[in-house]
Amino acid sequence: MNPENHLFIDGELVAAASGKTYANINPATEAVIGQVADAGPEDMERAIAAARRAFDTTDWSTNHALRLKCLQQLQRGLRAVESELKRQIAAETGAPLGICGAMGPHCEIPIGFIDYTLKTLPEFQWSRDIGIAEMMGGKSRRLVEKEAIGVVACVTPWNVPLQINLAKCVPALAAGCSVVLKAAPDTPWSATMLGRVISQHTDIPPGVFNVISASDPAEVGDQLVADPRIDMVSFTGSTAVGKHIMARAAQTVKKVFLELGGKSANIMLDDADLGASLLSCLAVCFHAGQGCALNTRLLIPRARQAEVEALLTTYFGFIAYGDPDSDSQIMGPQVNARQRERVLEYIETGKQEGARLLLGGSTPAHLDKGYYVEPTVFMDVTNDMTIAREEIFGPVLAVIAYDDEEEAVRIANDSDFGLSGSVWSASEERALAVARRIRAGTINVNGGNFYAADAPFGGYKQSGIGREMGPEGFEEYLETKTIAIAV
């Protein structure tokens, strides 16, 4: 691998001002795979100042043709290093190599998603005439203009880092914003490689795009989101950190986009084909359950519980894991030792609160390296238990029985979160009716998949504010100005 170990500030790949670096660790092997610049406050100050200057003093925000050309160059540059980038992402996230390709959202798919922005940018209506209005004895012709919001802080997580980096930064750049991207400490290369590609393959002006990697996310992260020169914070991560960022950003009344946690319900209605639909539960093992939109609560008809148990026991036996180079495995390790311990603590809490462990529940005996947790299924879960209320971010499924459709909807909506969910029924009409009653931002019906570049993604309640991707995701990075001209 040939990763990028430098920060990207004001158009240059640079070391941290302190000269410090920190280790990047492969969670599947626990081996150090490289070093990366460890930024401090001085580096973040330079990045913010560069982004502010670039927005205020260049024509980036108004030169639509330049932005389109540069984003085309960016996509071509990413395609040129795609094979190498895929290996780096697999190494630093621990995701099996196969799901870093066409099987998953780690690399090829999000690079392809740039096509949507390249199509949106030249077609977007930046100005519209809403006609003449007579008011207070005079007449005015009114124009509604869309303009870049300004300098955007993009703060991203470690679970699908390149996907989220691109889902934030590409629309922000297309809208005319300048960007400071703060990478997750555990997956820095998925961000620093963007700095390299932009420096070597694009004409993006210095300061428009900046990348910061740091071992201590709180120190430089707080500095970034609180700085008055930042106009917007776009954050994906835990609800707890999202609340903190919202409070810090409120001090300067800047806009926040928050894509936060989930505790999504997978609802099997009483007429569902369980043999087919329960296969969807294996998604809780995808990338070791480290996905905010994964369905971690399974709601089943109480009368069919024995059937469900037998099928889940069989299906979870299909899950193989432990080979980072596999093209067929979907499950890897937790991202670090701390996250593994967190997942194991939740499993112990589930036992203590009375849930019945059907399978898994520990670290795998056959692996002596890697931060792995066994695929775990709990039966007899009630919706007031901790494992049904809190986001675990591990391969843990909580199975909750219900008596009728009304109770299923009530349980699904009885959550602090509202990010995603699924509904299964022999009747598409019935499933769609239930889907429309679920208070969540995305719902899959009978195996549908909402994930696409043109589909808005985000949540209700404590799952966040705003939408990523789709037209709504592009407009997150725009301000609206109304101009009235006397006639």
Number of C-alpha atoms within 10 A of each C-alpha: 10 10 19 23 23 26 29 31 26 22 20 16 18 15 19 23 15 13 11 15 19 17 16 23 21 27 26 26 19 16 14 14 15 18 18 24 25 25 28 23 18 12 24 25 14 16 27 27 18 24 27 23 18 24 22 14 9 14 14 23 23 15 11 16 11 17 23 19 14 20 24 17 19 24 21 16 19 22 17 13 12 16 14 14 25 20 20 24 24 24 26 24 29 33 34 29 25 19 24 27 19 11 16 19 18 27 28 22 17 19 20 13 19 20 14 16 25 19 11 18 19 14 9 12 11 14 14 12 12 12 10 15 13 11 8 5 5 9 14 15 15 17 17 16 16 19 19 23 23 25 30 32 28 24 25 25 20 20 25 22 25 29 19 24 22 19 22 28 22 22 28 27 26 25 29 24 29 33 31 29 27 27 27 23 21 23 27 33 28 29 26 26 24 24 24 23 20 25 20 12 17 18 16 20 18 20 25 26 28 30 27 29 32 28 22 13 17 11 14 21 20 15 17 28 30 21 17 15 18 25 22 24 25 26 26 24 20 20 19 11 15 24 15 13 22 20 14 18 23 14 12 15 14 19 18 23 23 28 27 27 28 33 27 27 32 27 30 25 23 19 12 20 14 20 12 12 17 18 15 15 20 22 18 25 29 22 27 26 27 24 22 23 25 26 26 31 27 25 25 23 21 14 12 12 17 9 11 19 16 10 17 19 13 12 16 18 12 10 15 15 21 24 19 23 15 17 14 14 23 26 31 32 32 29 28 19 14 10 18 19 15 14 21 19 12 20 24 15 15 21 15 11 14 14 22 16 18 15 17 17 22 15 17 17 7 7 14 11 14 24 25 28 25 22 26 20 26 25 20 15 25 19 19 12 16 16 26 23 18 15 22 26 26 31 30 29 25 26 26 25 22 22 12 13 15 10 14 23 19 13 21 25 17 15 20 15 25 28 29 27 27 26 26 28 21 13 13 13 11 14 21 17 12 22 21 10 12 23 21 23 20 23 25 18 20 21 14 11 11 15 13 14 21 17 16 20 22 25 26 20 16 21 27 27 18 20 21 27 24 19 18 15 23 24 21 23 29 20 13 13 11 13 11 15 10 11 10
